[in-house]
Amino acid sequence: MSRSNRREDVLSLQLGLERAWQPRDGSNVTYLHTSRAAVNLNHRLLARLEAENAQLRGSAVELLLQIQALRDGAT
């Protein structure tokens, strides 16, 4: 995923959150209103983050195994 796509996603999410927290009736009480588009965007972003997290965990495990192998070889 390119950096510009991430930036666009973040800006879209920020705009959606700003709109979601605007009072509906002009009062000081703030209601959370989440549109279907914002929910769909959140689900896509969550899925993307979970995939990246799984990939990073796999990389971390590989690195730990390599470190362990290096240590075992040094002794």
N, C-alpha and C positions, 0 to 999 in steps of 0.2 A: 504494500500500500504506500502510495507516495505521500510525501509530507504535505503537499497542497490538498490532497483529498482529506487527510486527517484534519487539517486546518478548517476546511469547508465543513466537515462534520461537526467539529467543535463549535464553530460559529453558528451553524444551524441549531445545534442543541442549546447553545446559550440563548439564542433568539427565542426558541420555543419555551425555554424556562422563564424568560422575562415575560413573555405573553401569558404564560400559565399562572404567574403570580400576580397579575394585575387584577384589582378588585372588579367584580362584575357590575356592581351597583354604585360604584363611586364612593363607597364607604371606606373607613379605615380598616375594615376586616378584610383579610386576604383569603381568597379561596383558591384551591389548587384545581385548575381545569386542564386536563391533558387531552389533546386531540389524538385521534387515531393515528395520524401521521407521526406525531411525536412518540407515541408508544411503539410504532413500527420501527422508527429510527432507533429508539432505545434498545429494542430487541436485536436489531442488526449490529449496533455498537457492542452490546453485551456479547453476542456470538463471536464477533471479531476479537474482542478482548480475551474471551475464554480460549479461543484458538491460539492467540499469541502467548497466553499464559502457559498452555500445554506445551507449546514449542519451547518456550524458555525453560520450563521444568525439565524437559528432555535434554536440553543443552547443558543444564546445570548437572544433571546426573552423569552425562558423558564426561564433563570436566572433572567431576569428583572421581570417577573411575580411572581417568587418565592420571590424576594426581596420585591416587592410591597405587596404580601400577608403577609410577615413577618412584614412589617411596619404597615399594617392595623391591624394585630393581636396585635401589641404592644400598639396601642393607645386605 
